[in-house]
Amino acid sequence: MKRLNLAIVGHANAGKTSFLRTLTRNGHFGAISDKPGTTRHVEKITLTINDHESVVFYDTPGLEDSMSLYDYIYSSIGVGEKLDGIDRLQRFLISPEAEQRFNQEAKVIRQLLVSDAGLYVIDVTEPVLDKYHDELAILADSHKPLLAILNFTANEVSFEVEWKALLARVGIHAIIRFDAVFPPIDGETRLYQSLSLLIESAKTLLNNLVTELEVKRKQREYHARQLIAEALIDVTACYRTIEPDDQQAITALQDEVRKREQKAIKSLLQLYQFDDQYQTLEQMPIIAGRFESDLFSPEAMKLLGIHMSKGMVTGAIAGAGIDLAAGGMTLGAAALIGALIGGVSQTARHYGAKIRGKFSGQLTLTVDDAVICFLFLRLQALKTDLDARSHANTDLIVINNPASTVWQKGQLPKQLIVARSHPKWSSLNKSSALYDDQRTEIVNELAKQLE
């Protein structure tokens, strides 16, 4: 198997572990803390490209006492000795000091010497000090290709210009800006392209990695839209036949819809490889597995510019009117005249239960259009954030008002209008046909439209 070994190096608290969490989409890798020296041992994580190629990242401890180490290495050179950088580092590694005073630094140097290249992570919010000059001089002695990663560039405080000047002085000109917490959209691609220029022998492997990452991104995008479309179809096609003024039935169906939303949220988080602890929306934190700001709350809807609808249920048959809109649920009386006007057996099959309900004094309970639109906007906003979210970012998810004015008006797309008349398409109904060919086609059409 072809394997590219990359050592992640730098001073303590430069964000090396956060950088790797972002690159590998693994929020559990390593330990992150504001305290220096959190990473005490070399840890590795592998990105598999295909059956015969991989990239292995080695997270190394922070360089904590580079000035003393620099003095020690160069003071050990005898008069008249001609040692190159690797010779100097190798002599240090076999010294007693490598196991004692400079134990952490020795781990970094050993790993860099056996790696194909080093990624030097820099916290640009840190001022350039003399110790960093010594640190870079020691790393440059390895004669390994070094790519400088300017981290935390989104911060208002930045010494980026000064850091670039220092890098140039020690002969490191391969530099890339990559904020581990707020990475640029094309950050990964530019990172690996820069590496391919430094390591000619790994160019094909790194190009394959870029291609693989793009394929996975498109797959996530496709599956995310499918998950949202499935949830919308489930909620839209859901209905209950109830007695008038049956508040308990309204509450029960609300709970089922909330659970369906939660299922969609968890599926999206799993798809993007995030844990439940990341489930948060601006002013709508998730507490104990559900939104504190409820899906059926008019106040919560107003945050995204949605207002409860007052008109007819979209997709209802001719003659079926709204008797009452309460708690995000629409109660409609089914009308026999609607089926008669339709004049086709298919209409009778779709609305048979509603028509029978008319004669027994029952009502049909469905989810209001505004709630369905609200559900879409919440899931779509979560998806949008996860698309760009770093696995090193532990801040709360902040969701801006959506750009979709059609959904904000509470207008359902034609696919959901069709779903209204197909109760078997909902997994929330007792009798469901989730593998119906027409349902599959509608889900695919809706997912495509969400693109």
TORKOL-4160 file (C-alpha; in steps of 0.2 Angstrom, whole numbers, padded with zeros to 4 digits, m for minus):
451
<pt num="1" X="0000" Y="0000" Z="0000"/>
<pt num="2" X="0006" Y="0017" Z="m0004"/>
<pt num="3" X="0007" Y="0028" Z="0011"/>
<pt num="4" X="0011" Y="0046" Z="0014"/>
<pt num="5" X="0016" Y="0050" Z="0032"/>
<pt num="6" X="0014" Y="0068" Z="0038"/>
<pt num="7" X="0020" Y="0074" Z="0055"/>
<pt num="8" X="0009" Y="0088" Z="0063"/>
<pt num="9" X="0022" Y="0099" Z="0072"/>
<pt num="10" X="0022" Y="0116" Z="0081"/>
<pt num="11" X="0022" Y="0125" Z="0098"/>
<pt num="12" X="0010" Y="0120" Z="0112"/>
<pt num="13" X="m0008" Y="0126" Z="0109"/>
<pt num="14" X="m0006" Y="0131" Z="0091"/>
<pt num="15" X="m0021" Y="0120" Z="0087"/>
<pt num="16" X="m0013" Y="0105" Z="0080"/>
<pt num="17" X="m0026" Y="0093" Z="0086"/>
<pt num="18" X="m0040" Y="0104" Z="0081"/>
<pt num="19" X="m0032" Y="0105" Z="0064"/>
<pt num="20" X="m0032" Y="0086" Z="0063"/>
<pt num="21" X="m0050" Y="0085" Z="0069"/>
<pt num="22" X="m0055" Y="0096" Z="0055"/>
<pt num="23" X="m0045" Y="0087" Z="0041"/>
<pt num="24" X="m0051" Y="0070" Z="0047"/>
<pt num="25" X="m0069" Y="0075" Z="0051"/>
<pt num="26" X="m0067" Y="0066" Z="0068"/>
<pt num="27" X="m0072" Y="0077" Z="0083"/>
<pt num="28" X="m0066" Y="0064" Z="0095"/>
<pt num="29" X="m0048" Y="0063" Z="0090"/>
<pt num="30" X="m0035" Y="0068" Z="0103"/>
<pt num="31" X="m0038" Y="0080" Z="0118"/>
<pt num="32" X="m0041" Y="0099" Z="0116"/>
<pt num="33" X="m0037" Y="0111" Z="0131"/>
<pt num="34" X="m0032" Y="0128" Z="0134"/>
<pt num="35" X="m0018" Y="0121" Z="0145"/>
<pt num="36" X="m0001" Y="0119" Z="0137"/>
<pt num="37" X="0006" Y="0101" Z="0134"/>
<pt num="38" X="m0011" Y="0093" Z="0132"/>
<pt num="39" X="m0004" Y="0081" Z="0119"/>
<pt num="40" X="0010" Y="0071" Z="0128"/>
<pt num="41" X="0012" Y="0057" Z="0115"/>
<pt num="42" X="0012" Y="0055" Z="0096"/>
<pt num="43" X="m0005" Y="0049" Z="0090"/>
<pt num="44" X="m0009" Y="0044" Z="0073"/>
<pt num="45" X="m0025" Y="0044" Z="0062"/>
<pt num="46" X="m0027" Y="0038" Z="0045"/>
<pt num="47" X="m0036" Y="0044" Z="0029"/>
<pt num="48" X="m0039" Y="0029" Z="0018"/>
<pt num="49" X="m0041" Y="0034" Z="0000"/>
<pt num="50" X="m0044" Y="0018" Z="m0009"/>
<pt num="51" X="m0038" Y="0000" Z="m0007"/>
<pt num="52" X="m0020" Y="0004" Z="m0009"/>
<pt num="53" X="m0017" Y="0022" Z="m0004"/>
<pt num="54" X="m0018" Y="0031" Z="0012"/>
<pt num="55" X="m0012" Y="0047" Z="0021"/>
<pt num="56" X="m0007" Y="0045" Z="0040"/>
<pt num="57" X="m0006" Y="0060" Z="0051"/>
<pt num="58" X="0005" Y="0060" Z="0066"/>
<pt num="59" X="m0001" Y="0072" Z="0080"/>
<pt num="60" X="0015" Y="0077" Z="0090"/>
<pt num="61" X="0017" Y="0085" Z="0107"/>
<pt num="62" X="0020" Y="0104" Z="0107"/>
<pt num="63" X="0038" Y="0111" Z="0107"/>
<pt num="64" X="0039" Y="0119" Z="0124"/>
<pt num="65" X="0057" Y="0124" Z="0127"/>
<pt num="66" X="0064" Y="0127" Z="0110"/>
<pt num="67" X="0077" Y="0140" Z="0115"/>
<pt num="68" X="0085" Y="0129" Z="0128"/>
<pt num="69" X="0085" Y="0114" Z="0115"/>
<pt num="70" X="0093" Y="0125" Z="0102"/>
<pt num="71" X="0107" Y="0130" Z="0114"/>
<pt num="72" X="0110" Y="0112" Z="0119"/>
<pt num="73" X="0111" Y="0106" Z="0101"/>
<pt num="74" X="0123" Y="0119" Z="0095"/>
<pt num="75" X="0133" Y="0119" Z="0111"/>
<pt num="76" X="0137" Y="0100" Z="0109"/>
<pt num="77" X="0146" Y="0103" Z="0092"/>
<pt num="78" X="0164" Y="0102" Z="0094"/>
<pt num="79" X="0177" Y="0113" Z="0087"/>
<pt num="80" X="0181" Y="0109" Z="0069"/>
<pt num="81" X="0166" Y="0097" Z="0068"/>
<pt num="82" X="0156" Y="0098" Z="0052"/>
<pt num="83" X="0138" Y="0092" Z="0055"/>
<pt num="84" X="0123" Y="0094" Z="0044"/>
<pt num="85" X="0106" Y="0097" Z="0052"/>
<pt num="86" X="0101" Y="0078" Z="0052"/>
<pt num="87" X="0118" Y="0074" Z="0060"/>
<pt num="88" X="0114" Y="0087" Z="0074"/>
<pt num="89" X="0097" Y="0080" Z="0077"/>
<pt num="90" X="0103" Y="0062" Z="0077"/>
<pt num="91" X="0116" Y="0066" Z="0090"/>
<pt num="92" X="0103" Y="0075" Z="0101"/>
<pt num="93" X="0092" Y="0060" Z="0100"/>
<pt num="94" X="0104" Y="0048" Z="0107"/>
<pt num="95" X="0109" Y="0059" Z="0121"/>
<pt num="96" X="0102" Y="0057" Z="0139"/>
<pt num="97" X="0094" Y="0074" Z="0138"/>
<pt num="98" X="0082" Y="0067" Z="0124"/>
<pt num="99" X="0075" Y="0055" Z="0137"/>
<pt num="100" X="0074" Y="0068" Z="0151"/>
<pt num="101" X="0074" Y="0087" Z="0150"/>
<pt num="102" X="0069" Y="0087" Z="0132"/>
<pt num="103" X="0058" Y="0072" Z="0131"/>
<pt num="104" X="0043" Y="0080" Z="0122"/>
<pt num="105" X="0054" Y="0089" Z="0109"/>
<pt num="106" X="0063" Y="0072" Z="0106"/>
<pt num="107" X="0046" Y="0064" Z="0102"/>
<pt num="108" X="0043" Y="0078" Z="0089"/>
<pt num="109" X="0060" Y="0077" Z="0081"/>
<pt num="110" X="0060" Y="0057" Z="0080"/>
<pt num="111" X="0043" Y="0058" Z="0071"/>
<pt num="112" X="0047" Y="0071" Z="0059"/>
<pt num="113" X="0063" Y="0062" Z="0054"/>
<pt num="114" X="0053" Y="0046" Z="0049"/>
<pt num="115" X="0039" Y="0056" Z="0040"/>
<pt num="116" X="0038" Y="0061" Z="0022"/>
<pt num="117" X="0035" Y="0079" Z="0027"/>
<pt num="118" X="0030" Y="0091" Z="0041"/>
<pt num="119" X="0015" Y="0102" Z="0043"/>
<pt num="120" X="0020" Y="0116" Z="0055"/>
<pt num="121" X="0004" Y="0123" Z="0063"/>
<pt num="122" X="0005" Y="0142" Z="0068"/>
<pt num="123" X="m0007" Y="0151" Z="0080"/>
<pt num="124" X="m0006" Y="0168" Z="0071"/>
<pt num="125" X="m0014" Y="0176" Z="0086"/>
<pt num="126" X="0002" Y="0173" Z="0095"/>
<pt num="127" X="0016" Y="0187" Z="0093"/>
<pt num="128" X="0032" Y="0181" Z="0085"/>
<pt num="129" X="0045" Y="0178" Z="0099"/>
<pt num="130" X="0063" Y="0172" Z="0098"/>
<pt num="131" X="0058" Y="0155" Z="0104"/>
<pt num="132" X="0049" Y="0152" Z="0088"/>
<pt num="133" X="0064" Y="0157" Z="0077"/>
<pt num="134" X="0074" Y="0143" Z="0087"/>
<pt num="135" X="0059" Y="0131" Z="0085"/>
<pt num="136" X="0059" Y="0133" Z="0066"/>
<pt num="137" X="0078" Y="0132" Z="0065"/>
<pt num="138" X="0077" Y="0115" Z="0074"/>
<pt num="139" X="0063" Y="0109" Z="0062"/>
<pt num="140" X="0072" Y="0115" Z="0047"/>
<pt num="141" X="0087" Y="0104" Z="0052"/>
<pt num="142" X="0077" Y="0089" Z="0048"/>
<pt num="143" X="0078" Y="0093" Z="0029"/>
<pt num="144" X="0060" Y="0087" Z="0027"/>
<pt num="145" X="0048" Y="0097" Z="0017"/>
<pt num="146" X="0038" Y="0109" Z="0028"/>
<pt num="147" X="0022" Y="0117" Z="0024"/>
<pt num="148" X="0017" Y="0131" Z="0036"/>
<pt num="149" X="m0002" Y="0131" Z="0042"/>
<pt num="150" X="m0008" Y="0148" Z="0047"/>
<pt num="151" X="m0021" Y="0144" Z="0060"/>
<pt num="152" X="m0034" Y="0154" Z="0069"/>
<pt num="153" X="m0034" Y="0167" Z="0054"/>
<pt num="154" X="m0052" Y="0171" Z="0058"/>
<pt num="155" X="m0048" Y="0179" Z="0074"/>
<pt num="156" X="m0047" Y="0198" Z="0074"/>
<pt num="157" X="m0030" Y="0198" Z="0083"/>
<pt num="158" X="m0017" Y="0192" Z="0070"/>
<pt num="159" X="0002" Y="0193" Z="0068"/>
<pt num="160" X="0001" Y="0185" Z="0051"/>
<pt num="161" X="0012" Y="0197" Z="0042"/>
<pt num="162" X="0026" Y="0195" Z="0056"/>
<pt num="163" X="0024" Y="0176" Z="0055"/>
<pt num="164" X="0027" Y="0176" Z="0036"/>
<pt num="165" X="0042" Y="0187" Z="0038"/>
<pt num="166" X="0049" Y="0174" Z="0050"/>
<pt num="167" X="0045" Y="0159" Z="0039"/>
<pt num="168" X="0054" Y="0168" Z="0025"/>
<pt num="169" X="0070" Y="0171" Z="0035"/>
<pt num="170" X="0072" Y="0152" Z="0039"/>
<pt num="171" X="0068" Y="0147" Z="0021"/>
<pt num="172" X="0050" Y="0141" Z="0023"/>
<pt num="173" X="0040" Y="0148" Z="0008"/>
<pt num="174" X="0026" Y="0135" Z="0007"/>
<pt num="175" X="0012" Y="0143" Z="0017"/>
<pt num="176" X="m0007" Y="0141" Z="0017"/>
<pt num="177" X="m0020" Y="0149" Z="0028"/>
<pt num="178" X="m0031" Y="0136" Z="0036"/>
<pt num="179" X="m0042" Y="0141" Z="0051"/>
<pt num="180" X="m0046" Y="0124" Z="0060"/>
<pt num="181" X="m0062" Y="0131" Z="0068"/>
<pt num="182" X="m0068" Y="0141" Z="0053"/>
<pt num="183" X="m0060" Y="0132" Z="0038"/>
<pt num="184" X="m0062" Y="0140" Z="0020"/>
<pt num="185" X="m0073" Y="0130" Z="0009"/>
<pt num="186" X="m0059" Y="0125" Z="m0003"/>
<pt num="187" X="m0046" Y="0123" Z="0012"/>
<pt num="188" X="m0043" Y="0105" Z="0010"/>
<pt num="189" X="m0041" Y="0105" Z="m0008"/>
<pt num="190" X="m0028" Y="0120" Z="m0007"/>
<pt num="191" X="m0019" Y="0111" Z="0007"/>
<pt num="192" X="m0016" Y="0095" Z="m0003"/>
<pt num="193" X="m0012" Y="0104" Z="m0019"/>
<pt num="194" X="0001" Y="0113" Z="m0009"/>
<pt num="195" X="0008" Y="0097" Z="m0002"/>
<pt num="196" X="0009" Y="0089" Z="m0019"/>
<pt num="197" X="0020" Y="0103" Z="m0025"/>
<pt num="198" X="0032" Y="0100" Z="m0010"/>
<pt num="199" X="0032" Y="0081" Z="m0012"/>
<pt num="200" X="0033" Y="0077" Z="m0030"/>
<pt num="201" X="0032" Y="0058" Z="m0027"/>
<pt num="202" X="0015" Y="0059" Z="m0018"/>
<pt num="203" X="0007" Y="0070" Z="m0031"/>
<pt num="204" X="m0004" Y="0056" Z="m0038"/>
<pt num="205" X="m0009" Y="0050" Z="m0021"/>
<pt num="206" X="m0014" Y="0068" Z="m0015"/>
<pt num="207" X="m0024" Y="0071" Z="m0031"/>
<pt num="208" X="m0033" Y="0055" Z="m0028"/>
<pt num="209" X="m0037" Y="0061" Z="m0011"/>
<pt num="210" X="m0044" Y="0077" Z="m0017"/>
<pt num="211" X="m0055" Y="0067" Z="m0029"/>
<pt num="212" X="m0061" Y="0056" Z="m0015"/>
<pt num="213" X="m0065" Y="0070" Z="m0004"/>
<pt num="214" X="m0075" Y="0078" Z="m0018"/>
<pt num="215" X="m0085" Y="0062" Z="m0021"/>
<pt num="216" X="m0089" Y="0060" Z="m0002"/>
<pt num="217" X="m0094" Y="0078" Z="m0001"/>
<pt num="218" X="m0107" Y="0076" Z="m0016"/>
<pt num="219" X="m0113" Y="0060" Z="m0007"/>
<pt num="220" X="m0116" Y="0069" Z="0009"/>
<pt num="221" X="m0125" Y="0082" Z="0000"/>
<pt num="222" X="m0136" Y="0070" Z="m0009"/>
<pt num="223" X="m0140" Y="0060" Z="0006"/>
<pt num="224" X="m0144" Y="0075" Z="0017"/>
<pt num="225" X="m0157" Y="0081" Z="0004"/>
<pt num="226" X="m0164" Y="0064" Z="0004"/>
<pt num="227" X="m0166" Y="0064" Z="0023"/>
<pt num="228" X="m0175" Y="0081" Z="0023"/>
<pt num="229" X="m0186" Y="0076" Z="0009"/>
<pt num="230" X="m0191" Y="0059" Z="0018"/>
<pt num="231" X="m0195" Y="0069" Z="0034"/>
<pt num="232" X="m0206" Y="0081" Z="0024"/>
<pt num="233" X="m0215" Y="0068" Z="0015"/>
<pt num="234" X="m0218" Y="0058" Z="0032"/>
<pt num="235" X="m0225" Y="0074" Z="0041"/>
<pt num="236" X="m0235" Y="0080" Z="0026"/>
<pt num="237" X="m0244" Y="0064" Z="0022"/>
<pt num="238" X="m0248" Y="0060" Z="0040"/>
<pt num="239" X="m0266" Y="0061" Z="0046"/>
<pt num="240" X="m0277" Y="0056" Z="0060"/>
<pt num="241" X="m0296" Y="0054" Z="0060"/>
<pt num="242" X="m0302" Y="0060" Z="0077"/>
<pt num="243" X="m0318" Y="0066" Z="0087"/>
<pt num="244" X="m0321" Y="0085" Z="0087"/>
<pt num="245" X="m0312" Y="0094" Z="0101"/>
<pt num="246" X="m0300" Y="0079" Z="0104"/>
<pt num="247" X="m0286" Y="0089" Z="0111"/>
<pt num="248" X="m0277" Y="0074" Z="0117"/>
<pt num="249" X="m0276" Y="0068" Z="0099"/>
<pt num="250" X="m0268" Y="0084" Z="0093"/>
<pt num="251" X="m0255" Y="0083" Z="0107"/>
<pt num="252" X="m0251" Y="0065" Z="0103"/>
<pt num="253" X="m0248" Y="0069" Z="0084"/>
<pt num="254" X="m0238" Y="0084" Z="0089"/>
<pt num="255" X="m0227" Y="0073" Z="0099"/>
<pt num="256" X="m0225" Y="0061" Z="0084"/>
<pt num="257" X="m0220" Y="0075" Z="0073"/>
<pt num="258" X="m0207" Y="0082" Z="0085"/>
<pt num="259" X="m0200" Y="0064" Z="0086"/>
<pt num="260" X="m0199" Y="0063" Z="0067"/>
<pt num="261" X="m0190" Y="0080" Z="0067"/>
<pt num="262" X="m0178" Y="0074" Z="0080"/>
<pt num="263" X="m0175" Y="0058" Z="0070"/>
<pt num="264" X="m0171" Y="0068" Z="0055"/>
<pt num="265" X="m0159" Y="0079" Z="0065"/>
<pt num="266" X="m0150" Y="0064" Z="0072"/>
<pt num="267" X="m0148" Y="0057" Z="0055"/>
<pt num="268" X="m0141" Y="0073" Z="0048"/>
<pt num="269" X="m0128" Y="0074" Z="0062"/>
<pt num="270" X="m0123" Y="0056" Z="0060"/>
<pt num="271" X="m0121" Y="0059" Z="0041"/>
<pt num="272" X="m0109" Y="0073" Z="0044"/>
<pt num="273" X="m0101" Y="0064" Z="0059"/>
<pt num="274" X="m0106" Y="0075" Z="0073"/>
<pt num="275" X="m0112" Y="0070" Z="0090"/>
<pt num="276" X="m0129" Y="0075" Z="0098"/>
<pt num="277" X="m0120" Y="0088" Z="0109"/>
<pt num="278" X="m0118" Y="0099" Z="0093"/>
<pt num="279" X="m0137" Y="0100" Z="0091"/>
<pt num="280" X="m0140" Y="0118" Z="0094"/>
<pt num="281" X="m0150" Y="0132" Z="0084"/>
<pt num="282" X="m0149" Y="0151" Z="0088"/>
<pt num="283" X="m0162" Y="0154" Z="0101"/>
<pt num="284" X="m0168" Y="0136" Z="0099"/>
<pt num="285" X="m0156" Y="0125" Z="0110"/>
<pt num="286" X="m0160" Y="0107" Z="0110"/>
<pt num="287" X="m0163" Y="0101" Z="0128"/>
<pt num="288" X="m0165" Y="0082" Z="0133"/>
<pt num="289" X="m0167" Y="0077" Z="0115"/>
<pt num="290" X="m0179" Y="0090" Z="0108"/>
<pt num="291" X="m0179" Y="0109" Z="0104"/>
<pt num="292" X="m0183" Y="0120" Z="0119"/>
<pt num="293" X="m0191" Y="0132" Z="0106"/>
<pt num="294" X="m0204" Y="0121" Z="0100"/>
<pt num="295" X="m0208" Y="0116" Z="0082"/>
<pt num="296" X="m0226" Y="0121" Z="0085"/>
<pt num="297" X="m0222" Y="0138" Z="0093"/>
<pt num="298" X="m0228" Y="0153" Z="0083"/>
<pt num="299" X="m0215" Y="0163" Z="0092"/>
<pt num="300" X="m0201" Y="0151" Z="0085"/>
<pt num="301" X="m0208" Y="0152" Z="0068"/>
<pt num="302" X="m0207" Y="0171" Z="0068"/>
<pt num="303" X="m0188" Y="0169" Z="0070"/>
<pt num="304" X="m0188" Y="0162" Z="0053"/>
<pt num="305" X="m0202" Y="0174" Z="0046"/>
<pt num="306" X="m0216" Y="0161" Z="0045"/>
<pt num="307" X="m0234" Y="0164" Z="0051"/>
<pt num="308" X="m0247" Y="0151" Z="0054"/>
<pt num="309" X="m0258" Y="0149" Z="0039"/>
<pt num="310" X="m0277" Y="0153" Z="0039"/>
<pt num="311" X="m0283" Y="0146" Z="0023"/>
<pt num="312" X="m0287" Y="0129" Z="0015"/>
<pt num="313" X="m0276" Y="0114" Z="0018"/>
<pt num="314" X="m0266" Y="0112" Z="0002"/>
<pt num="315" X="m0270" Y="0097" Z="m0007"/>
<pt num="316" X="m0287" Y="0094" Z="0001"/>
<pt num="317" X="m0301" Y="0088" Z="m0010"/>
<pt num="318" X="m0315" Y="0099" Z="m0017"/>
<pt num="319" X="m0327" Y="0104" Z="m0004"/>
<pt num="320" X="m0316" Y="0099" Z="0011"/>
<pt num="321" X="m0314" Y="0115" Z="0022"/>
<pt num="322" X="m0305" Y="0120" Z="0038"/>
<pt num="323" X="m0315" Y="0119" Z="0053"/>
<pt num="324" X="m0301" Y="0124" Z="0065"/>
<pt num="325" X="m0283" Y="0127" Z="0065"/>
<pt num="326" X="m0275" Y="0124" Z="0082"/>
<pt num="327" X="m0258" Y="0121" Z="0088"/>
<pt num="328" X="m0250" Y="0119" Z="0071"/>
<pt num="329" X="m0263" Y="0106" Z="0067"/>
<pt num="330" X="m0277" Y="0108" Z="0054"/>
<pt num="331" X="m0294" Y="0100" Z="0057"/>
<pt num="332" X="m0304" Y="0097" Z="0041"/>
<pt num="333" X="m0321" Y="0090" Z="0038"/>
<pt num="334" X="m0321" Y="0078" Z="0024"/>
<pt num="335" X="m0334" Y="0081" Z="0011"/>
<pt num="336" X="m0343" Y="0068" Z="0001"/>
<pt num="337" X="m0346" Y="0081" Z="m0012"/>
<pt num="338" X="m0328" Y="0082" Z="m0015"/>
<pt num="339" X="m0326" Y="0064" Z="m0020"/>
<pt num="340" X="m0342" Y="0064" Z="m0031"/>
<pt num="341" X="m0335" Y="0080" Z="m0041"/>
<pt num="342" X="m0319" Y="0070" Z="m0043"/>
<pt num="343" X="m0329" Y="0056" Z="m0051"/>
<pt num="344" X="m0315" Y="0044" Z="m0051"/>
<pt num="345" X="m0311" Y="0028" Z="m0040"/>
<pt num="346" X="m0294" Y="0034" Z="m0036"/>
<pt num="347" X="m0301" Y="0049" Z="m0028"/>
<pt num="348" X="m0312" Y="0039" Z="m0018"/>
<pt num="349" X="m0298" Y="0027" Z="m0012"/>
<pt num="350" X="m0287" Y="0042" Z="m0007"/>
<pt num="351" X="m0301" Y="0050" Z="0003"/>
<pt num="352" X="m0312" Y="0036" Z="0008"/>
<pt num="353" X="m0308" Y="0037" Z="0027"/>
<pt num="354" X="m0311" Y="0056" Z="0026"/>
<pt num="355" X="m0328" Y="0053" Z="0018"/>
<pt num="356" X="m0333" Y="0040" Z="0030"/>
<pt num="357" X="m0328" Y="0052" Z="0044"/>
<pt num="358" X="m0340" Y="0065" Z="0038"/>
<pt num="359" X="m0355" Y="0053" Z="0042"/>
<pt num="360" X="m0348" Y="0048" Z="0059"/>
<pt num="361" X="m0345" Y="0066" Z="0064"/>
<pt num="362" X="m0326" Y="0064" Z="0064"/>
<pt num="363" X="m0313" Y="0076" Z="0058"/>
<pt num="364" X="m0296" Y="0073" Z="0049"/>
<pt num="365" X="m0281" Y="0080" Z="0058"/>
<pt num="366" X="m0266" Y="0085" Z="0048"/>
<pt num="367" X="m0250" Y="0095" Z="0051"/>
<pt num="368" X="m0252" Y="0114" Z="0045"/>
<pt num="369" X="m0243" Y="0120" Z="0030"/>
<pt num="370" X="m0234" Y="0133" Z="0040"/>
<pt num="371" X="m0227" Y="0120" Z="0052"/>
<pt num="372" X="m0221" Y="0109" Z="0037"/>
<pt num="373" X="m0212" Y="0124" Z="0030"/>
<pt num="374" X="m0205" Y="0128" Z="0047"/>
<pt num="375" X="m0198" Y="0110" Z="0048"/>
<pt num="376" X="m0190" Y="0112" Z="0031"/>
<pt num="377" X="m0181" Y="0128" Z="0036"/>
<pt num="378" X="m0175" Y="0121" Z="0052"/>
<pt num="379" X="m0168" Y="0106" Z="0044"/>
<pt num="380" X="m0161" Y="0115" Z="0029"/>
<pt num="381" X="m0153" Y="0128" Z="0040"/>
<pt num="382" X="m0145" Y="0114" Z="0050"/>
<pt num="383" X="m0139" Y="0106" Z="0034"/>
<pt num="384" X="m0131" Y="0122" Z="0028"/>
<pt num="385" X="m0122" Y="0124" Z="0044"/>
<pt num="386" X="m0115" Y="0106" Z="0044"/>
<pt num="387" X="m0109" Y="0108" Z="0026"/>
<pt num="388" X="m0097" Y="0121" Z="0032"/>
<pt num="389" X="m0094" Y="0116" Z="0050"/>
<pt num="390" X="m0077" Y="0111" Z="0057"/>
<pt num="391" X="m0076" Y="0096" Z="0068"/>
<pt num="392" X="m0065" Y="0107" Z="0079"/>
<pt num="393" X="m0079" Y="0119" Z="0082"/>
<pt num="394" X="m0088" Y="0117" Z="0098"/>
<pt num="395" X="m0097" Y="0133" Z="0098"/>
<pt num="396" X="m0116" Y="0134" Z="0096"/>
<pt num="397" X="m0123" Y="0133" Z="0079"/>
<pt num="398" X="m0129" Y="0150" Z="0073"/>
<pt num="399" X="m0143" Y="0150" Z="0060"/>
<pt num="400" X="m0147" Y="0166" Z="0050"/>
<pt num="401" X="m0164" Y="0169" Z="0042"/>
<pt num="402" X="m0166" Y="0159" Z="0027"/>
<pt num="403" X="m0166" Y="0165" Z="0009"/>
<pt num="404" X="m0181" Y="0155" Z="0004"/>
<pt num="405" X="m0195" Y="0167" Z="0003"/>
<pt num="406" X="m0207" Y="0154" Z="m0004"/>
<pt num="407" X="m0205" Y="0143" Z="0011"/>
<pt num="408" X="m0207" Y="0157" Z="0022"/>
<pt num="409" X="m0224" Y="0161" Z="0015"/>
<pt num="410" X="m0229" Y="0144" Z="0020"/>
<pt num="411" X="m0231" Y="0138" Z="0002"/>
<pt num="412" X="m0228" Y="0120" Z="m0001"/>
<pt num="413" X="m0220" Y="0113" Z="m0017"/>
<pt num="414" X="m0230" Y="0102" Z="m0028"/>
<pt num="415" X="m0222" Y="0086" Z="m0022"/>
<pt num="416" X="m0229" Y="0089" Z="m0005"/>
<pt num="417" X="m0246" Y="0094" Z="m0012"/>
<pt num="418" X="m0246" Y="0077" Z="m0020"/>
<pt num="419" X="m0241" Y="0069" Z="m0004"/>
<pt num="420" X="m0256" Y="0076" Z="0006"/>
<pt num="421" X="m0267" Y="0064" Z="m0004"/>
<pt num="422" X="m0256" Y="0049" Z="m0001"/>
<pt num="423" X="m0257" Y="0044" Z="0018"/>
<pt num="424" X="m0248" Y="0027" Z="0015"/>
<pt num="425" X="m0233" Y="0037" Z="0010"/>
<pt num="426" X="m0230" Y="0042" Z="0029"/>
<pt num="427" X="m0221" Y="0031" Z="0041"/>
<pt num="428" X="m0231" Y="0040" Z="0055"/>
<pt num="429" X="m0247" Y="0032" Z="0049"/>
<pt num="430" X="m0252" Y="0014" Z="0054"/>
<pt num="431" X="m0254" Y="0008" Z="0036"/>
<pt num="432" X="m0239" Y="0013" Z="0026"/>
<pt num="433" X="m0231" Y="0009" Z="0009"/>
<pt num="434" X="m0214" Y="0017" Z="0010"/>
<pt num="435" X="m0207" Y="0008" Z="m0005"/>
<pt num="436" X="m0221" Y="0013" Z="m0017"/>
<pt num="437" X="m0213" Y="0018" Z="m0034"/>
<pt num="438" X="m0223" Y="0034" Z="m0035"/>
<pt num="439" X="m0217" Y="0039" Z="m0017"/>
<pt num="440" X="m0199" Y="0036" Z="m0022"/>
<pt num="441" X="m0201" Y="0047" Z="m0037"/>
<pt num="442" X="m0209" Y="0061" Z="m0027"/>
<pt num="443" X="m0195" Y="0060" Z="m0013"/>
<pt num="444" X="m0182" Y="0061" Z="m0027"/>
<pt num="445" X="m0190" Y="0075" Z="m0035"/>
<pt num="446" X="m0192" Y="0085" Z="m0019"/>
<pt num="447" X="m0174" Y="0081" Z="m0014"/>
<pt num="448" X="m0168" Y="0087" Z="m0031"/>
<pt num="449" X="m0178" Y="0103" Z="m0029"/>
<pt num="450" X="m0170" Y="0106" Z="m0012"/>
<pt num="451" X="m0154" Y="0107" Z="m0021"/>
